[in-house]
């Protein structure tokens, strides 16, 4: 009788075993469900991203741009016509946050972008479909592998009077300004030269060839990545800012030290 009880004691399962099995089952089931949900969500996002068409771009344009530019891109009193601006101009204006415009001002400032990349391309495709204009360049133009030295020379001749020789930007008349180029992408550099946004002139192939534009872009990309050997650049604004810095902090520090030594000696 004692042996039988002993056998039953050895064969009895722990009261925590069932709970452990249930917990493991729930973890496995939850993990599988989470993985499947993530995969489905990724698939749906891809489908949504790739499903945007010219018709979707038309709807986005009518909902967000037509108030100023007209339902048929003809323009209104609040905004210019978009005939002939092309997809390149639309991508530049919308992808930099300049459009939609928040308020009338001397110049449209950059601000956070309101659309996804797919939506921006859809709007651009719609404008290009209705009123064709400048289009996206070949990848080679934006690769940054052009002649950097020649590009820097072309930039100084054609662009430095507004953007500063270091691409740091500068003030223009009537509250306008040339933006800094230290964070501008290669595509937007090209778009600015081709479409002439804001106060910038249009540089056609008669002014700057495609190869010229590639060299300028290459020099600016090189400058964005270059390290200043002289230390802090002070915005690369030249000797005026450097002299002001030395006068305020350098001379100011010397005066403060002189006053401290005199006060201590007295």
C-alpha positions in Angstrom: 0.0 0.0 0.0 2.9 2.3 0.8 4.5 1.6 -2.5 1.4 2.5 -4.4 1.2 5.9 -2.7 4.8 6.5 -3.4 4.2 5.8 -7.1 1.3 8.2 -7.2 3.4 10.9 -5.5 6.1 10.6 -8.1 3.6 10.7 -11.0 1.7 13.7 -9.8 2.3 17.0 -11.7 3.2 20.3 -10.1 0.2 22.7 -9.8 2.4 25.4 -11.7 2.9 23.1 -14.7 -0.5 23.9 -16.2 0.0 27.6 -15.7 3.4 27.5 -17.3 2.1 25.6 -20.3 -0.8 28.1 -20.7 1.7 31.0 -20.5 4.0 29.5 -23.0 1.1 28.8 -25.4 -0.1 32.4 -25.0 3.4 33.8 -25.7 3.8 31.7 -28.8 0.3 32.6 -30.0 0.8 36.3 -29.3 4.2 36.3 -31.0 2.8 34.6 -34.1 -0.1 37.0 -34.2 2.1 40.1 -33.8 4.4 38.9 -36.5 1.6 38.2 -38.9 0.0 41.6 -38.1 3.3 43.4 -38.8 3.7 41.6 -42.1 0.2 42.4 -43.2 0.7 46.1 -42.1 3.9 46.3 -44.1 2.2 44.8 -47.1 -0.7 47.2 -46.8 1.6 50.2 -46.5 3.5 49.1 -49.6 0.2 48.7 -51.5 -1.0 52.1 -50.4 2.4 53.7 -51.3 2.5 52.1 -54.8 -1.2 52.6 -55.5 -1.0 56.4 -55.7 -1.6 57.5 -59.3 -2.1 60.6 -61.3 -5.8 60.5 -60.3 -4.8 60.5 -56.6 -2.5 63.4 -57.3 -5.4 65.3 -58.9 -7.5 64.7 -55.7 -4.7 65.9 -53.5 -4.1 68.9 -55.7 -7.8 69.9 -55.7 -8.0 69.5 -51.9 -4.8 71.4 -51.0 -3.7 73.5 -53.9 -6.6 74.5 -56.1 -7.7 77.3 -53.8 -4.8 79.4 -55.0 -3.8 77.8 -58.2 -7.2 77.0 -59.7 -8.9 73.6 -60.3 -7.3 73.5 -63.8 -3.9 74.9 -62.8 -4.9 78.2 -64.5 -4.0 80.3 -61.4 -6.1 82.8 -59.4 -5.6 86.2 -57.8 -4.0 84.3 -54.9 -1.6 82.2 -56.8 0.1 81.9 -60.2 -0.7 79.5 -63.0 1.1 76.2 -63.0 1.1 75.7 -66.8 4.6 74.7 -67.8 6.1 74.5 -64.3 6.5 70.7 -64.5 6.8 68.0 -61.9 10.3 69.2 -60.9 9.0 72.6 -59.7 6.1 71.0 -57.8 8.4 68.5 -56.1 10.8 71.3 -55.1 8.1 73.6 -53.7 6.1 70.9 -51.8 9.0 68.7 -50.6 10.8 71.7 -49.0 7.6 72.8 -47.3 7.3 76.1 -49.1 3.9 75.0 -50.4 1.1 75.0 -49.4 1.8 78.6 -48.5 0.7 79.6 -45.0 0.6 83.4 -45.5 1.5 86.0 -48.1 5.0 87.2 -47.5 7.9 88.6 -49.5 9.2 85.0 -49.8 7.9 81.5 -49.1 9.9 80.1 -46.2 10.9 76.5 -45.8 8.8 74.7 -43.2 7.9 71.1 -42.2 6.6 69.1 -45.1 2.9 68.3 -45.0 2.8 65.3 -47.4 4.5 62.0 -47.8 7.0 61.4 -50.5 4.4 59.3 -52.4 1.8 62.0 -52.2 4.2 64.7 -53.4 5.2 62.5 -56.4 1.5 61.9 -57.2 0.8 65.7 -57.2 3.8 66.3 -59.3 2.8 63.6 -61.7 -0.7 65.1 -62.0 0.7 68.6 -62.8 3.2 67.1 -65.3 0.3 65.2 -67.0 -1.9 68.2 -67.3 0.7 70.9 -68.1 4.2 69.4 -68.9 7.4 71.2 -67.8 10.8 70.5 -66.5 11.2 66.9 -65.3 13.6 65.0 -63.1 17.2 64.6 -64.2 19.2 61.5 -64.8 20.8 60.0 -61.7 24.3 60.9 -63.0 23.6 64.6 -62.7 23.0 64.2 -59.0 25.8 61.7 -58.1 28.3 64.3 -56.8 31.0 62.9 -59.0 31.5 65.9 -61.2 34.5 68.3 -61.3 34.4 69.9 -57.9 37.0 72.6 -58.6 35.2 73.7 -61.9 31.9 73.6 -60.1 33.2 75.9 -57.3 34.4 78.3 -60.0 31.0 78.3 -61.7 29.3 78.8 -58.4 31.4 81.8 -57.6 30.6 83.3 -61.0 26.9 82.6 -61.1 25.6 82.1 -57.6 27.9 83.6 -54.9 26.6 87.1 -55.2 23.3 85.9 -53.6 24.1 82.7 -51.8 27.6 83.7 -50.5 30.8 82.2 -51.8 30.4 79.4 -49.1 26.8 78.8 -49.9 25.8 80.3 -46.5 23.0 82.4 -47.9 22.5 86.1 -47.8 20.0 88.9 -47.5 18.3 90.5 -50.6 16.0 93.5 -51.0 12.6 94.0 -49.6 12.8 91.3 -47.0 13.8 88.6 -49.4 16.8 86.3 -49.0 18.9 83.7 -50.7 18.7 80.5 -48.5 21.7 78.7 -47.2 22.7 75.6 -49.1 24.5 73.6 -46.4 21.6 71.1 -46.1 20.0 71.3 -49.6 19.8 68.0 -51.5 21.3 67.5 -54.9 17.8 67.2 -56.5 16.7 70.5 -55.0 19.9 72.2 -56.1 19.2 71.1 -59.7 15.5 72.0 -59.4 16.4 75.5 -58.2 18.7 76.1 -61.2 16.2 74.8 -63.7 13.0 76.2 -62.4 14.1 79.5 -60.8 12.0 79.5 -57.5 11.4 82.7 -55.6 13.9 85.3 -56.7 16.4 83.0 -58.4 16.8 83.2 -62.1 16.3 80.2 -64.4 19.6 78.8 -65.6 18.8 77.2 -69.0 21.2 75.0 -70.9 22.2 78.2 -72.7 23.5 79.6 -69.4 24.7 76.5 -67.7 24.8 73.1 -69.4 23.8 69.9 -67.7 27.4 69.2 -67.1 27.9 72.6 -65.6 25.0 72.0 -63.2 26.4 68.6 -62.3 29.8 70.2 -61.4 28.1 72.9 -59.3 26.1 70.3 -57.4 29.2 68.3 -56.8 31.1 71.3 -55.4 28.2 72.1 -53.0 27.9 68.5 -51.9 31.7 68.4 -51.3 31.4 71.6 -49.3 28.6 70.2 -47.2 30.8 67.3 -46.1 34.1 69.2 -45.8 35.6 69.9 -42.4 36.7 73.4 -41.7 40.5 73.2 -40.8 40.4 76.6 -39.1 37.9 75.6 -36.4 34.4 77.1 -36.0 33.2 78.6 -39.3 31.0 81.4 -37.9 28.5 80.6 -40.6 31.1 81.0 -43.3 30.1 84.6 -43.7 33.6 85.9 -44.2 35.9 88.5 -42.5 33.1 90.7 -41.2 31.6 88.1 -38.9 35.1 86.9 -37.9 36.3 90.5 -37.1 33.1 91.1 -35.1 33.6 87.9 -33.1 37.2 88.9 -32.3 36.2 92.4 -31.3 33.4 91.4 -29.0 34.9 88.3 -27.4 38.7 88.8 -27.9 39.0 92.4 -27.0 36.2 92.1 -24.4 38.1 89.3 -22.7 41.3 91.3 -22.7 39.5 94.3 -21.1 37.9 92.1 -18.5 41.3 90.5 -17.6 42.8 94.0 -17.4 40.1 95.3 -15.1 40.4 92.2 -12.9 44.2 92.5 -12.6 43.9 96.2 -11.7 41.2 95.6 -9.1 43.3 92.8 -7.5 46.4 95.0 -7.4 44.5 97.8 -5.7 
